[in-house]
């Protein structure tokens, strides 16, 4: 098995969109709507954010979308193809985000997730992320903001 990380290009936008939609589909019945990443504009995201693709044996299996901010790196999205879940790909991508943040001199990584995605919250806590705060958005979503030092 050969793993490769590479930066997404505009030509990857459709594959990014398809992977994200597949990865988040399981949450639709739990939260009662499509999670925000399922509705994002990936043509713009590939252009404006850092999206790194995890390729295993020439197949896209996971991705991480990052936004470099003045004080930290924001993890916009981590998505793993459903048939590849539980194989450590998310951990690889989050370690990559940590290394990138360090290389850019940022002191924190931050992210947020829907409170109803409890497995994700536990996953992030197991990787050193702490809950910073919770909020309810205008459209009724319960959002958990998390971060960790770099």
Secondary structure, DSSP 4 states (H G I P E B T S, - for coil): --EEEEE--GGGHHHHHHHHHHHHGGGHHHHTS--GGGG--HHHHHHHSEEEEEEETTEEEEEEEEEE-SSEEEEEEEEE-GGGTTSSHHHHHHHHHHHHHHHTT--EEEEEEETT-HHHHHHHHHTT-EEEEEEE-TTS-EEEEEEEE-
